[in-house]
Amino acid sequence: VLLSLSAAFFVVGPDRVWRMFGDPDLGPVSFDTLQRRMTPNDALACPRGLCGDRSDIESPIYPVSAQDLRLEFAKVLLTEPRVTLVAADDATSTFRYIQRSAVLGFPDTIVVRFLDLPDGHSTLAIYSRSRFGESDFGVNRKRLERWLKKLSLFVEPEH
């Protein structure tokens, strides 16, 4: 039975299987009123004073505009496998992505907001959360660390 279910999973495809349990996209968030999950399956990178809940990582400040930071961040996403843009709000400079795990295609929702700061500087907030499971074994935090490290290769942060 288990072998039959496994074969069906790979024949039908992970996306269709996971959709039976609901939309893989967990939807938008408001960073200033964000309430983190009680389970350890999310991660938050946020500039000091923006987010309504604790951050795992303080977002750096970059010596470019939010628009330029967004363009550099797009280069980061090109280096990441299995990432799909699911929503874009140019008015708030907020974008939502799904990244799927390699083998089973588990979907994680990642929301990114780019923020202009004085003197032509900018920063960003990133919230990554798993659709399934009580724990993510650190996957969401590692994703944020990896994405921010890659971003620093394209535009060096000030701190």
C-alpha positions as CSV (number, residue, x, y, z in Angstrom):
1,V,0.0,0.0,0.0
2,L,2.8,2.4,0.9
3,L,4.6,1.7,-2.3
4,S,1.3,2.4,-4.3
5,L,0.8,5.7,-2.5
6,S,4.4,6.7,-3.1
7,A,4.1,5.9,-6.8
8,A,0.9,7.9,-7.0
9,F,2.5,10.8,-5.3
10,F,5.3,11.0,-7.9
11,V,2.9,10.3,-10.9
12,V,0.3,12.9,-9.9
13,G,3.0,15.3,-8.7
14,P,3.6,17.0,-5.3
15,D,1.8,20.2,-6.2
16,R,-1.5,18.4,-6.9
17,V,-1.2,16.2,-3.8
18,W,-0.4,19.2,-1.5
19,R,-3.3,21.2,-3.0
20,M,-5.7,18.6,-1.6
21,F,-4.8,20.0,1.8
22,G,-5.3,23.6,0.8
23,D,-3.7,26.4,-1.1
24,P,0.1,26.2,-0.8
25,D,0.2,30.0,-0.6
26,L,-0.4,31.1,3.0
27,G,-1.2,34.6,1.8
28,P,0.0,38.1,2.7
29,V,1.2,39.5,6.0
30,S,1.5,42.9,7.5
31,F,4.9,43.2,8.9
32,D,4.0,46.0,11.4
33,T,1.3,43.8,13.0
34,L,2.9,40.4,12.4
35,Q,2.2,37.8,15.0
36,R,4.7,34.9,14.8
37,R,3.6,31.3,15.0
38,M,3.7,29.3,18.2
39,T,5.3,26.4,16.3
40,P,9.0,26.6,15.2
41,N,8.3,26.5,11.5
42,D,8.8,30.1,10.5
43,A,11.6,32.7,10.4
44,L,11.7,36.5,10.2
45,A,14.3,39.0,9.1
46,C,13.2,42.5,9.9
47,P,14.7,46.0,10.4
48,R,14.7,47.3,13.9
49,G,11.4,48.9,14.8
50,L,9.3,47.6,11.8
51,C,7.9,44.3,12.8
52,G,5.2,43.7,15.4
53,D,6.9,40.5,16.7
54,R,10.4,39.3,17.4
55,S,12.9,38.9,14.5
56,D,15.4,36.1,14.1
57,I,17.7,38.3,12.0
58,E,18.0,42.1,11.9
59,S,17.8,43.2,8.3
60,P,20.9,45.1,7.1
61,I,20.8,48.6,5.6
62,Y,21.9,48.9,2.0
63,P,23.3,52.0,0.2
64,V,20.8,51.8,-2.6
65,S,17.1,52.7,-3.1
66,A,14.4,50.1,-2.4
67,Q,13.8,49.8,-6.1
68,D,17.5,49.1,-6.7
69,L,17.5,46.7,-3.8
70,R,14.5,44.9,-5.3
71,L,16.4,44.5,-8.6
72,E,19.4,43.1,-6.9
73,F,17.2,40.7,-4.9
74,A,15.7,39.4,-8.1
75,K,19.2,38.2,-9.0
76,V,19.3,36.2,-5.7
77,L,16.0,34.5,-6.7
78,L,17.4,33.5,-10.0
79,T,20.0,31.4,-8.1
80,E,17.4,29.6,-6.0
81,P,15.6,26.5,-7.2
82,R,11.9,25.9,-7.2
83,V,10.9,29.5,-6.5
84,T,7.6,30.9,-7.9
85,L,6.3,34.5,-7.6
86,V,2.6,34.2,-6.5
87,A,1.8,37.9,-5.7
88,A,3.3,41.3,-6.3
89,D,2.2,44.6,-4.9
90,D,4.2,47.4,-6.4
91,A,2.4,50.1,-4.4
92,T,3.8,48.6,-1.1
93,S,6.9,47.0,-2.7
94,T,5.8,43.7,-1.3
95,F,6.2,40.3,-3.1
96,R,5.2,36.8,-2.2
97,Y,6.9,33.6,-3.3
98,I,6.5,29.9,-2.9
99,Q,9.7,27.8,-2.6
100,R,9.2,24.0,-2.7
101,S,11.5,21.4,-1.1
102,A,13.5,19.3,-3.5
103,V,12.2,15.8,-2.9
104,L,8.6,16.0,-1.6
105,G,7.7,19.5,-2.9
106,F,6.6,20.9,0.4
107,P,5.6,24.5,-0.1
108,D,6.9,27.4,2.0
109,T,5.5,30.9,1.6
110,I,8.0,33.8,1.7
111,V,6.9,37.4,1.8
112,V,9.4,40.2,1.0
113,R,8.9,43.9,1.5
114,F,11.5,46.5,0.4
115,L,11.6,49.8,2.3
116,D,13.2,53.1,1.4
117,L,15.2,54.8,4.1
118,P,16.5,58.4,4.3
119,D,19.5,59.4,2.2
120,G,18.9,56.9,-0.6
121,H,19.3,53.9,1.6
122,S,17.0,50.9,2.0
123,T,16.3,47.7,3.8
124,L,13.9,44.8,3.5
125,A,11.8,42.5,5.6
126,I,11.4,38.8,4.9
127,Y,9.0,36.3,6.5
128,S,9.3,32.7,5.5
129,R,6.8,30.1,6.8
130,S,6.1,26.4,6.2
131,R,2.7,25.3,5.0
132,F,3.0,21.9,6.7
133,G,4.5,20.5,9.9
134,E,5.1,21.6,13.4
135,S,8.8,22.1,12.9
136,D,10.9,22.9,9.8
137,F,14.3,21.8,11.2
138,G,15.6,25.3,10.7
139,V,14.8,25.4,6.9
140,N,13.1,28.8,7.0
141,R,15.8,30.5,9.0
142,K,18.6,29.0,6.8
143,R,16.7,30.2,3.8
144,L,16.7,33.8,5.1
145,E,20.4,33.6,6.0
146,R,21.2,32.2,2.6
147,W,19.2,34.8,0.7
148,L,20.7,37.7,2.7
149,K,24.2,36.3,2.2
150,K,23.6,36.0,-1.6
151,L,22.1,39.5,-1.7
152,S,25.3,40.9,0.0
153,L,27.3,39.5,-3.0
154,F,25.2,41.9,-5.3
155,V,25.0,44.9,-3.0
156,E,27.1,45.2,0.1
157,P,25.2,46.1,3.2
158,E,26.4,48.9,5.5
159,H,26.1,46.8,8.7
